[in-house]
C-alpha cells in the first residue's frame, strides 16, 4: 500500500490536509488538522477532447500510436481521456473508431505488463453532425443527423460523447436516440439561436463543446447558443483554457456565471507536428493556414495554470473543472475524486503548480 500526505482537493472544491492510502484503488483518506500547506494532491485530470499530440493524429493512428499518446499525456497530468475524431467520411470514422477499440482492448489485456498510461475512455465524435456555417477547420463533409448516417454512428460501441449542432434537421430526435443509447451529447460547431439550443437541451444534451469557438457569437439582441450556454444549469460548458481560444477576462465572466460546478476544462489537443504553433502570448495554440485556430498544444495542467494564474479561480475549484466535472458528465463514479473506492488516479502538484508525481491505478508514472 502507498501513502501520500498533502493538501487534498476535495469534491466540493475545498482544500484539506490528509493522508491518502491506496493500492489500485483508494483504501483510506485520513483527514488531518493543522495548516493547509505542503504539496497539493489532486484527482487525475480527465480530458474529453484529444485529437492528437506528440506527433500522433488520432484519426490516422494505429493502436500502438494511441498507446504512446496515452503514455505521453500523463506528463501533463491527464490520467483518462476521450479520443476525439473530427468530421470525415463515415468509412474513415469507422476505421478510426475500430482502432480506438483495439487500443482500449489492448490496454485492458496488458494489465500491469505495460507502463502506466492514461486510460482511453472511448470516442468523442466531434462531427459530422455540425453546422456548415461553423466548421472551424473541419472539412465541409457535414451531414444531417438522420437516416443511414445516424444509424452508423449509433452503432459505434466506443462512442461516449458526440458533438452536434442542434439546429440541424432531425437533431433533437437524434439527441434523444443518442442519450437513450448512453451517449453524452454536447452542443457545438453550431449557429443555433438560443431557442434552438434550448430545444437541444430539452432533448437531453448535457454539455457545450469548446464554448465560444465555432459558435454563433453572443450579441446583446441575439444571445444565440452562447447565451443559452451561459444560463443552462442542466449542461456544463467545456472551455479551452489556453488564454487564446477564450480570453482570460471572458473566462472570468464564464466562471462568475457558471461557477465551478458548470465548467469543464479541456485541451482540444491536436497533433503539434501538423499545425503551426503561434509564439508569444499565443504559444500553445495551434493554427491552420496561418490564421484559423485549430485546437491547442497545451496540457491539462497548462489549462489549470491558466485558470488559477490568469483567471483567478481558487485551485481547489479548478481541480473540479479538470477532474470531477468531466467524470460527472460521463457518469463515472470511479475517478475524478479522492474518495474510498475510487481508482487511485492521483497527482502530486507543488504550490508553484509543477507536476511532481502521477499515479494511475496506484502505479507511479516515471516523469
ZADREN-589037 format. One record per residue (C-alpha): residue number from 1; residue in one letter; x, y, z. Coordinates in nm, 4 decimals. Layout:
<babas>
+-----+----+----------+----------+----------+
|   i | aa |       xx |       yy |       zz |
+-----+----+----------+----------+----------+
| NUM |  A |        X |        Y |        Z |
...
+-----+----+----------+----------+----------+
</babas>
This chain:
<babas>
+-----+----+----------+----------+----------+
|   i | aa |       xx |       yy |       zz |
+-----+----+----------+----------+----------+
|   1 |  X |   0.0000 |   0.0000 |   0.0000 |
|   2 |  X |   0.1187 |   0.3519 |  -0.0831 |
|   3 |  X |   0.0539 |   0.6572 |   0.1333 |
|   4 |  X |   0.0546 |   1.0182 |   0.0219 |
|   5 |  X |   0.0340 |   1.3141 |   0.2537 |
|   6 |  X |  -0.0575 |   1.6621 |   0.1440 |
|   7 |  X |  -0.3409 |   1.9047 |   0.0910 |
|   8 |  X |  -0.6279 |   1.7225 |  -0.0777 |
|   9 |  X |  -0.8500 |   1.8780 |  -0.3432 |
|  10 |  X |  -1.1945 |   1.7760 |  -0.2187 |
|  11 |  X |  -1.5077 |   1.7153 |  -0.4236 |
|  12 |  X |  -1.6636 |   2.0404 |  -0.3012 |
|  13 |  X |  -1.3664 |   2.2461 |  -0.4191 |
|  14 |  X |  -1.2164 |   2.2933 |  -0.0734 |
|  15 |  X |  -0.8619 |   2.2010 |   0.0306 |
|  16 |  X |  -0.7970 |   1.9886 |   0.3409 |
|  17 |  X |  -0.4795 |   1.8273 |   0.4776 |
|  18 |  X |  -0.4970 |   1.4474 |   0.4753 |
|  19 |  X |  -0.3147 |   1.1238 |   0.4114 |
|  20 |  X |  -0.4359 |   0.9038 |   0.1248 |
|  21 |  X |  -0.3665 |   0.5292 |   0.1348 |
|  22 |  X |  -0.4095 |   0.3274 |  -0.1830 |
|  23 |  X |  -0.3354 |   0.0199 |  -0.3868 |
|  24 |  X |  -0.5002 |   0.0252 |  -0.7271 |
|  25 |  X |  -0.7940 |   0.1942 |  -0.5543 |
|  26 |  X |  -0.8105 |   0.4411 |  -0.2690 |
|  27 |  X |  -0.8419 |   0.2499 |   0.0564 |
|  28 |  X |  -0.8449 |   0.5287 |   0.3141 |
|  29 |  X |  -0.8453 |   0.9068 |   0.3418 |
|  30 |  X |  -0.7369 |   1.0194 |   0.6881 |
|  31 |  X |  -0.8199 |   1.3851 |   0.7446 |
|  32 |  X |  -0.5740 |   1.5859 |   0.9495 |
|  33 |  X |  -0.5874 |   1.9052 |   1.1463 |
|  34 |  X |  -0.3293 |   2.1749 |   1.1014 |
|  35 |  X |  -0.2189 |   2.4240 |   0.8379 |
|  36 |  X |  -0.3086 |   2.3838 |   0.4706 |
|  37 |  X |   0.0438 |   2.3998 |   0.3369 |
|  38 |  X |   0.2624 |   2.1489 |   0.1532 |
|  39 |  X |   0.2064 |   1.9805 |  -0.1812 |
|  40 |  X |  -0.1373 |   1.9502 |  -0.3386 |
|  41 |  X |  -0.2908 |   1.6091 |  -0.4083 |
|  42 |  X |  -0.5380 |   1.6164 |  -0.6970 |
|  43 |  X |  -0.7512 |   1.3532 |  -0.8644 |
|  44 |  X |  -0.6106 |   1.2735 |  -1.2094 |
|  45 |  X |  -0.7264 |   1.5019 |  -1.4871 |
|  46 |  X |  -0.9808 |   1.3779 |  -1.7429 |
|  47 |  X |  -0.9592 |   1.5336 |  -2.0901 |
|  48 |  X |  -1.2738 |   1.4936 |  -2.3006 |
|  49 |  X |  -1.1203 |   1.6102 |  -2.6286 |
|  50 |  X |  -0.7835 |   1.4838 |  -2.7506 |
|  51 |  X |  -0.7421 |   1.4736 |  -3.1281 |
|  52 |  X |  -0.3704 |   1.4090 |  -3.1150 |
|  53 |  X |  -0.0342 |   1.5269 |  -2.9909 |
|  54 |  X |   0.3306 |   1.4267 |  -2.9767 |
|  55 |  X |   0.3394 |   1.3522 |  -3.3485 |
|  56 |  X |   0.0216 |   1.1420 |  -3.3385 |
|  57 |  X |  -0.3092 |   1.2194 |  -3.5114 |
|  58 |  X |  -0.5902 |   1.0150 |  -3.3532 |
|  59 |  X |  -0.7809 |   0.9922 |  -3.6824 |
|  60 |  X |  -0.4847 |   0.8272 |  -3.8568 |
|  61 |  X |  -0.3200 |   0.6490 |  -3.5641 |
|  62 |  X |  -0.2551 |   0.2813 |  -3.5077 |
|  63 |  X |  -0.3445 |   0.1161 |  -3.1784 |
|  64 |  X |   0.0248 |   0.1324 |  -3.0882 |
|  65 |  X |   0.0286 |   0.5056 |  -3.1629 |
|  66 |  X |  -0.2666 |   0.5577 |  -2.9295 |
|  67 |  X |  -0.0841 |   0.3674 |  -2.6553 |
|  68 |  X |   0.2138 |   0.6024 |  -2.6966 |
|  69 |  X |  -0.0172 |   0.9033 |  -2.6886 |
|  70 |  X |  -0.1766 |   0.7726 |  -2.3683 |
|  71 |  X |   0.1654 |   0.7467 |  -2.2042 |
|  72 |  X |   0.2739 |   1.0935 |  -2.3184 |
|  73 |  X |  -0.0421 |   1.2638 |  -2.1908 |
|  74 |  X |   0.0347 |   1.1582 |  -1.8340 |
|  75 |  X |   0.3233 |   1.4056 |  -1.8236 |
|  76 |  X |   0.0671 |   1.6868 |  -1.8269 |
|  77 |  X |  -0.1485 |   1.5310 |  -1.5551 |
|  78 |  X |  -0.4022 |   1.3525 |  -1.7769 |
|  79 |  X |  -0.4970 |   1.0102 |  -1.6420 |
|  80 |  X |  -0.8050 |   0.9442 |  -1.8606 |
|  81 |  X |  -0.9204 |   1.0856 |  -2.1939 |
|  82 |  X |  -1.1555 |   1.0577 |  -2.4882 |
|  83 |  X |  -1.0041 |   1.0117 |  -2.8322 |
|  84 |  X |  -1.1618 |   1.2844 |  -3.0466 |
|  85 |  X |  -1.2468 |   1.2383 |  -3.4152 |
|  86 |  X |  -1.3454 |   1.5334 |  -3.6314 |
|  87 |  X |  -1.5629 |   1.5348 |  -3.9424 |
|  88 |  X |  -1.4562 |   1.2869 |  -4.2102 |
|  89 |  X |  -1.6208 |   1.0368 |  -4.4448 |
|  90 |  X |  -1.8136 |   0.7821 |  -4.2376 |
|  91 |  X |  -1.5971 |   0.4928 |  -4.3566 |
|  92 |  X |  -1.2888 |   0.6737 |  -4.2322 |
|  93 |  X |  -1.4546 |   0.7475 |  -3.8990 |
|  94 |  X |  -1.5498 |   0.3801 |  -3.8731 |
|  95 |  X |  -1.1877 |   0.2717 |  -3.9265 |
|  96 |  X |  -1.0560 |   0.5202 |  -3.6701 |
|  97 |  X |  -1.3219 |   0.4094 |  -3.4198 |
|  98 |  X |  -1.2180 |   0.0464 |  -3.4690 |
|  99 |  X |  -0.8574 |   0.1425 |  -3.3950 |
| 100 |  X |  -0.9599 |   0.3131 |  -3.0715 |
| 101 |  X |  -1.1488 |  -0.0022 |  -2.9720 |
| 102 |  X |  -0.8376 |  -0.2136 |  -3.0390 |
| 103 |  X |  -0.6274 |   0.0218 |  -2.8291 |
| 104 |  X |  -0.8764 |   0.0021 |  -2.5424 |
| 105 |  X |  -0.8832 |  -0.3777 |  -2.5621 |
| 106 |  X |  -0.5033 |  -0.3964 |  -2.5678 |
| 107 |  X |  -0.4912 |  -0.1680 |  -2.2649 |
| 108 |  X |  -0.7340 |  -0.3908 |  -2.0742 |
| 109 |  X |  -0.5462 |  -0.7089 |  -2.1673 |
| 110 |  X |  -0.1996 |  -0.5786 |  -2.0857 |
| 111 |  X |  -0.2730 |  -0.5074 |  -1.7196 |
| 112 |  X |   0.0488 |  -0.4257 |  -1.5370 |
| 113 |  X |   0.2703 |  -0.5591 |  -1.8150 |
| 114 |  X |   0.2867 |  -0.2152 |  -1.9729 |
| 115 |  X |   0.3909 |   0.1199 |  -1.8309 |
| 116 |  X |   0.1105 |   0.3110 |  -1.6605 |
| 117 |  X |  -0.0711 |   0.5319 |  -1.9107 |
| 118 |  X |  -0.3831 |   0.7434 |  -1.9328 |
| 119 |  X |  -0.6943 |   0.5327 |  -1.9795 |
| 120 |  X |  -0.8747 |   0.5686 |  -2.3121 |
| 121 |  X |  -1.2394 |   0.6042 |  -2.2116 |
| 122 |  X |  -1.3797 |   0.5913 |  -2.5635 |
| 123 |  X |  -1.4508 |   0.8221 |  -2.8565 |
| 124 |  X |  -1.5642 |   1.1834 |  -2.8712 |
| 125 |  X |  -1.7139 |   1.2197 |  -3.2188 |
| 126 |  X |  -1.6959 |   1.5913 |  -3.2965 |
| 127 |  X |  -1.8540 |   1.5632 |  -3.6415 |
| 128 |  X |  -2.0119 |   1.5133 |  -3.8926 |
| 129 |  X |  -2.3398 |   1.6440 |  -3.7462 |
| 130 |  X |  -2.2261 |   2.0064 |  -3.7353 |
| 131 |  X |  -2.3253 |   2.3325 |  -3.8991 |
| 132 |  X |  -2.1739 |   2.4192 |  -4.2383 |
| 133 |  X |  -2.1552 |   2.7756 |  -4.1038 |
| 134 |  X |  -1.9361 |   2.6792 |  -3.8057 |
| 135 |  X |  -1.6921 |   2.4236 |  -3.9430 |
| 136 |  X |  -1.3761 |   2.5652 |  -3.7902 |
| 137 |  X |  -1.1073 |   2.3526 |  -3.9532 |
| 138 |  X |  -1.3437 |   2.0627 |  -4.0190 |
| 139 |  X |  -1.3829 |   1.9699 |  -4.3853 |
| 140 |  X |  -1.7177 |   2.0505 |  -4.5464 |
| 141 |  X |  -1.8399 |   1.6918 |  -4.5149 |
| 142 |  X |  -2.1050 |   1.7663 |  -4.2560 |
| 143 |  X |  -2.4218 |   1.5543 |  -4.2597 |
| 144 |  X |  -2.7715 |   1.5777 |  -4.1192 |
| 145 |  X |  -2.8194 |   1.3540 |  -3.8120 |
| 146 |  X |  -3.0713 |   1.1097 |  -3.9530 |
| 147 |  X |  -3.1062 |   0.8084 |  -4.1776 |
| 148 |  X |  -2.8132 |   0.5829 |  -4.2546 |
| 149 |  X |  -2.5578 |   0.8323 |  -4.1199 |
| 150 |  X |  -2.7200 |   0.8352 |  -3.7766 |
| 151 |  X |  -2.7604 |   0.4560 |  -3.7703 |
| 152 |  X |  -2.3927 |   0.4088 |  -3.8490 |
| 153 |  X |  -2.2897 |   0.6464 |  -3.5738 |
| 154 |  X |  -2.5232 |   0.4811 |  -3.3224 |
| 155 |  X |  -2.3536 |   0.1502 |  -3.3998 |
| 156 |  X |  -2.0140 |   0.2662 |  -3.2721 |
| 157 |  X |  -1.9722 |   0.0812 |  -2.9442 |
| 158 |  X |  -1.6915 |   0.3013 |  -2.8063 |
| 159 |  X |  -1.8829 |   0.6255 |  -2.8665 |
| 160 |  X |  -1.9116 |   0.8114 |  -2.5355 |
| 161 |  X |  -1.9593 |   1.1748 |  -2.6380 |
| 162 |  X |  -2.0936 |   1.3346 |  -2.9550 |
| 163 |  X |  -2.0965 |   1.6998 |  -3.0586 |
| 164 |  X |  -2.3988 |   1.8089 |  -3.2594 |
| 165 |  X |  -2.5445 |   2.1337 |  -3.3923 |
| 166 |  X |  -2.8992 |   2.1383 |  -3.2518 |
| 167 |  X |  -3.0430 |   2.3478 |  -3.5368 |
| 168 |  X |  -2.9904 |   2.0721 |  -3.7949 |
| 169 |  X |  -3.2942 |   1.8875 |  -3.9289 |
| 170 |  X |  -3.3506 |   1.5815 |  -3.7141 |
| 171 |  X |  -3.1077 |   1.6935 |  -3.4410 |
| 172 |  X |  -3.3471 |   1.6722 |  -3.1471 |
| 173 |  X |  -3.4668 |   1.3247 |  -3.2420 |
| 174 |  X |  -3.1046 |   1.2197 |  -3.2845 |
| 175 |  X |  -3.0146 |   1.3615 |  -2.9426 |
| 176 |  X |  -3.2922 |   1.1595 |  -2.7803 |
| 177 |  X |  -3.1757 |   0.8399 |  -2.9523 |
| 178 |  X |  -2.8123 |   0.9011 |  -2.8619 |
| 179 |  X |  -2.8979 |   0.9673 |  -2.4984 |
| 180 |  X |  -3.1096 |   0.6503 |  -2.4867 |
| 181 |  X |  -2.8072 |   0.4624 |  -2.6202 |
| 182 |  X |  -2.5953 |   0.6019 |  -2.3320 |
| 183 |  X |  -2.4035 |   0.8624 |  -2.5308 |
| 184 |  X |  -2.3423 |   1.2060 |  -2.3785 |
| 185 |  X |  -2.4473 |   1.4753 |  -2.6250 |
| 186 |  X |  -2.2730 |   1.8118 |  -2.6426 |
| 187 |  X |  -2.3885 |   2.1132 |  -2.8428 |
| 188 |  X |  -2.1232 |   2.2747 |  -3.0581 |
| 189 |  X |  -1.9943 |   2.3731 |  -3.4022 |
| 190 |  X |  -2.3306 |   2.5417 |  -3.4190 |
| 191 |  X |  -2.5027 |   2.8550 |  -3.5483 |
| 192 |  X |  -2.8082 |   2.7855 |  -3.3325 |
| 193 |  X |  -3.0330 |   3.0506 |  -3.1897 |
| 194 |  X |  -3.0939 |   3.0485 |  -2.8175 |
| 195 |  X |  -3.4302 |   2.8767 |  -2.8741 |
| 196 |  X |  -3.2734 |   2.6070 |  -3.0940 |
| 197 |  X |  -3.0072 |   2.5451 |  -2.8292 |
| 198 |  X |  -3.2750 |   2.5213 |  -2.5613 |
| 199 |  X |  -3.4565 |   2.2575 |  -2.7670 |
| 200 |  X |  -3.1321 |   2.0588 |  -2.7844 |
| 201 |  X |  -3.1010 |   2.0782 |  -2.4066 |
| 202 |  X |  -3.4618 |   1.9711 |  -2.3608 |
| 203 |  X |  -3.3901 |   1.6688 |  -2.5816 |
| 204 |  X |  -3.1096 |   1.5638 |  -2.3467 |
| 205 |  X |  -2.7830 |   1.7424 |  -2.4361 |
| 206 |  X |  -2.5633 |   1.7861 |  -2.1277 |
| 207 |  X |  -2.2616 |   1.9835 |  -2.2461 |
| 208 |  X |  -2.1367 |   2.2571 |  -2.4805 |
| 209 |  X |  -1.8211 |   2.1866 |  -2.6834 |
| 210 |  X |  -1.5415 |   2.4491 |  -2.6597 |
| 211 |  X |  -1.7694 |   2.7366 |  -2.5659 |
| 212 |  X |  -1.7443 |   3.0446 |  -2.7934 |
| 213 |  X |  -1.5325 |   2.8641 |  -3.0525 |
| 214 |  X |  -1.7058 |   2.7571 |  -3.3764 |
| 215 |  X |  -2.0318 |   2.9017 |  -3.2424 |
| 216 |  X |  -2.2756 |   3.1763 |  -3.3346 |
| 217 |  X |  -2.1380 |   3.4804 |  -3.1465 |
| 218 |  X |  -2.3091 |   3.6299 |  -2.8448 |
| 219 |  X |  -2.4948 |   3.9520 |  -2.9302 |
| 220 |  X |  -2.6973 |   4.1729 |  -2.6977 |
| 221 |  X |  -3.0062 |   4.1370 |  -2.9198 |
| 222 |  X |  -2.9327 |   3.7799 |  -3.0284 |
| 223 |  X |  -2.7975 |   3.5658 |  -2.7430 |
| 224 |  X |  -2.7651 |   3.2560 |  -2.9610 |
| 225 |  X |  -2.6168 |   2.9302 |  -2.8427 |
| 226 |  X |  -2.3587 |   3.1097 |  -2.6255 |
| 227 |  X |  -2.6330 |   3.2911 |  -2.4371 |
| 228 |  X |  -2.8097 |   2.9602 |  -2.3811 |
| 229 |  X |  -2.4870 |   2.8023 |  -2.2561 |
| 230 |  X |  -2.4237 |   3.0766 |  -2.0033 |
| 231 |  X |  -2.7587 |   3.0151 |  -1.8328 |
| 232 |  X |  -2.8105 |   2.6393 |  -1.8737 |
| 233 |  X |  -2.7937 |   2.4706 |  -1.5316 |
| 234 |  X |  -2.8639 |   2.1297 |  -1.6856 |
| 235 |  X |  -2.5489 |   2.1312 |  -1.9008 |
| 236 |  X |  -2.1815 |   2.2075 |  -1.8432 |
| 237 |  X |  -1.9663 |   2.4243 |  -2.0671 |
| 238 |  X |  -1.6294 |   2.2977 |  -2.1865 |
| 239 |  X |  -1.3621 |   2.5615 |  -2.2459 |
| 240 |  X |  -1.0150 |   2.5517 |  -2.3989 |
| 241 |  X |  -0.8210 |   2.7401 |  -2.1326 |
| 242 |  X |  -0.5109 |   2.8369 |  -2.3274 |
| 243 |  X |  -0.5860 |   3.2085 |  -2.2949 |
| 244 |  X |  -0.6302 |   3.2461 |  -2.6724 |
| 245 |  X |  -0.9343 |   3.0419 |  -2.7722 |
| 246 |  X |  -1.1136 |   3.2302 |  -2.4946 |
| 247 |  X |  -0.9632 |   3.5466 |  -2.3446 |
| 248 |  X |  -0.8942 |   3.5221 |  -1.9691 |
| 249 |  X |  -1.1396 |   3.8057 |  -1.8963 |
| 250 |  X |  -1.4132 |   3.6139 |  -2.0779 |
| 251 |  X |  -1.3170 |   3.3004 |  -1.8865 |
| 252 |  X |  -1.3645 |   3.5025 |  -1.5694 |
| 253 |  X |  -1.7138 |   3.6039 |  -1.6824 |
| 254 |  X |  -1.7945 |   3.2388 |  -1.7586 |
| 255 |  X |  -1.6696 |   3.1403 |  -1.4127 |
| 256 |  X |  -1.8808 |   3.4058 |  -1.2432 |
| 257 |  X |  -2.1923 |   3.2973 |  -1.4329 |
| 258 |  X |  -2.1469 |   2.9193 |  -1.4257 |
| 259 |  X |  -1.9275 |   2.8645 |  -1.1188 |
| 260 |  X |  -1.7026 |   2.5680 |  -1.0571 |
| 261 |  X |  -1.9959 |   2.3271 |  -1.0951 |
| 262 |  X |  -2.0659 |   2.4286 |  -1.4527 |
| 263 |  X |  -1.7255 |   2.4328 |  -1.6239 |
| 264 |  X |  -1.5145 |   2.1573 |  -1.7771 |
| 265 |  X |  -1.1548 |   2.2182 |  -1.8817 |
| 266 |  X |  -1.0371 |   2.0509 |  -2.1994 |
| 267 |  X |  -0.7345 |   2.0908 |  -2.4228 |
| 268 |  X |  -0.8769 |   2.0111 |  -2.7667 |
| 269 |  X |  -0.5222 |   1.8907 |  -2.8166 |
| 270 |  X |  -0.4052 |   1.8297 |  -3.1708 |
| 271 |  X |  -0.1009 |   1.6767 |  -3.3362 |
| 272 |  X |   0.1502 |   1.9548 |  -3.2847 |
| 273 |  X |   0.3658 |   1.8430 |  -3.5783 |
| 274 |  X |   0.0784 |   1.9033 |  -3.8232 |
| 275 |  X |  -0.0146 |   2.2540 |  -3.7097 |
| 276 |  X |   0.1964 |   2.5610 |  -3.6644 |
| 277 |  X |   0.2018 |   2.6918 |  -3.3069 |
| 278 |  X |   0.1923 |   3.0648 |  -3.2533 |
| 279 |  X |   0.4578 |   3.2260 |  -3.0392 |
| 280 |  X |   0.4429 |   3.4855 |  -2.7647 |
| 281 |  X |   0.1135 |   3.5173 |  -2.5838 |
| 282 |  X |  -0.0422 |   3.2601 |  -2.8152 |
| 283 |  X |   0.2112 |   2.9848 |  -2.7531 |
| 284 |  X |   0.0303 |   2.6544 |  -2.7138 |
| 285 |  X |  -0.2419 |   2.7425 |  -2.9622 |
| 286 |  X |  -0.2380 |   2.5557 |  -3.2912 |
| 287 |  X |  -0.3309 |   2.7451 |  -3.6052 |
| 288 |  X |  -0.4197 |   2.6245 |  -3.9525 |
| 289 |  X |  -0.3312 |   2.8041 |  -4.2751 |
| 290 |  X |  -0.1600 |   3.0667 |  -4.0607 |
| 291 |  X |  -0.4954 |   3.2033 |  -3.9421 |
| 292 |  X |  -0.7688 |   2.9689 |  -3.8152 |
| 293 |  X |  -0.7496 |   2.8276 |  -3.4641 |
| 294 |  X |  -0.7075 |   2.4525 |  -3.4851 |
| 295 |  X |  -0.7105 |   2.3321 |  -3.1280 |
| 296 |  X |  -0.4275 |   2.3633 |  -2.8807 |
| 297 |  X |  -0.0986 |   2.2032 |  -2.7873 |
| 298 |  X |  -0.1374 |   2.2621 |  -2.4142 |
| 299 |  X |  -0.1637 |   2.0029 |  -2.1398 |
| 300 |  X |  -0.4438 |   1.9794 |  -1.8857 |
| 301 |  X |  -0.2005 |   2.1158 |  -1.6265 |
| 302 |  X |  -0.1420 |   2.4171 |  -1.8529 |
| 303 |  X |  -0.5192 |   2.4742 |  -1.8582 |
| 304 |  X |  -0.5263 |   2.4555 |  -1.4781 |
| 305 |  X |  -0.2444 |   2.7119 |  -1.4595 |
| 306 |  X |  -0.4366 |   2.9489 |  -1.6871 |
| 307 |  X |  -0.7470 |   2.9295 |  -1.4700 |
| 308 |  X |  -0.5507 |   2.9868 |  -1.1484 |
| 309 |  X |  -0.2946 |   3.2439 |  -1.2604 |
| 310 |  X |  -0.4800 |   3.4420 |  -1.5261 |
| 311 |  X |  -0.8441 |   3.3978 |  -1.4308 |
| 312 |  X |  -0.8073 |   3.3886 |  -1.0526 |
| 313 |  X |  -1.0081 |   3.0745 |  -0.9782 |
| 314 |  X |  -0.9239 |   2.9018 |  -0.6469 |
| 315 |  X |  -0.7080 |   2.5973 |  -0.7103 |
| 316 |  X |  -0.9458 |   2.3528 |  -0.5410 |
| 317 |  X |  -1.2288 |   2.4630 |  -0.7683 |
| 318 |  X |  -1.0091 |   2.4274 |  -1.0760 |
| 319 |  X |  -0.9457 |   2.0652 |  -0.9755 |
| 320 |  X |  -1.3209 |   2.0084 |  -1.0087 |
| 321 |  X |  -1.3183 |   2.1565 |  -1.3578 |
| 322 |  X |  -1.0301 |   1.9338 |  -1.4689 |
| 323 |  X |  -1.1307 |   1.6083 |  -1.2978 |
| 324 |  X |  -1.4590 |   1.5933 |  -1.1090 |
| 325 |  X |  -1.6816 |   1.7614 |  -1.3665 |
| 326 |  X |  -1.5653 |   1.5609 |  -1.6698 |
| 327 |  X |  -1.6116 |   1.2423 |  -1.4675 |
| 328 |  X |  -1.9591 |   1.3559 |  -1.3674 |
| 329 |  X |  -2.0737 |   1.4397 |  -1.7197 |
| 330 |  X |  -1.9635 |   1.0929 |  -1.8341 |
| 331 |  X |  -2.1390 |   0.9303 |  -1.5390 |
| 332 |  X |  -1.8160 |   0.7916 |  -1.3918 |
| 333 |  X |  -1.8043 |   0.7490 |  -1.0157 |
| 334 |  X |  -1.4757 |   0.5576 |  -1.0041 |
| 335 |  X |  -1.2470 |   0.8511 |  -1.0885 |
| 336 |  X |  -1.2285 |   1.2287 |  -1.0804 |
| 337 |  X |  -1.2408 |   1.2373 |  -0.6997 |
| 338 |  X |  -1.0347 |   1.1369 |  -0.3999 |
| 339 |  X |  -1.2612 |   0.9035 |  -0.2068 |
| 340 |  X |  -1.2527 |   0.5499 |  -0.0737 |
| 341 |  X |  -1.3175 |   0.3030 |  -0.3546 |
| 342 |  X |  -1.2226 |   0.5364 |  -0.6362 |
| 343 |  X |  -0.9426 |   0.4461 |  -0.8771 |
| 344 |  X |  -0.6087 |   0.5634 |  -0.7443 |
| 345 |  X |  -0.5542 |   0.8145 |  -1.0258 |
| 346 |  X |  -0.3698 |   1.0816 |  -0.8316 |
| 347 |  X |  -0.1450 |   1.3794 |  -0.8951 |
| 348 |  X |   0.1026 |   1.5484 |  -0.6632 |
| 349 |  X |   0.1427 |   1.9134 |  -0.7596 |
| 350 |  X |   0.3615 |   2.1777 |  -0.5975 |
| 351 |  X |   0.2276 |   2.5126 |  -0.4827 |
| 352 |  X |   0.4021 |   2.6565 |  -0.7896 |
| 353 |  X |   0.1780 |   2.4257 |  -0.9981 |
| 354 |  X |   0.4582 |   2.1982 |  -1.1093 |
| 355 |  X |   0.3811 |   1.8297 |  -1.1502 |
| 356 |  X |   0.5768 |   1.6197 |  -0.9011 |
| 357 |  X |   0.4156 |   1.2749 |  -0.9273 |
| 358 |  X |   0.1438 |   1.0902 |  -1.1198 |
| 359 |  X |  -0.0238 |   0.7681 |  -1.0100 |
| 360 |  X |  -0.2547 |   0.5739 |  -1.2433 |
| 361 |  X |  -0.4426 |   0.2862 |  -1.0856 |
| 362 |  X |  -0.1961 |   0.3194 |  -0.7977 |
| 363 |  X |   0.1114 |   0.2793 |  -1.0186 |
| 364 |  X |   0.3560 |   0.5677 |  -1.0392 |
| 365 |  X |   0.4460 |   0.7172 |  -1.3754 |
| 366 |  X |   0.8120 |   0.7909 |  -1.4444 |
| 367 |  X |   0.8199 |   1.1642 |  -1.5149 |
+-----+----+----------+----------+----------+
</babas>
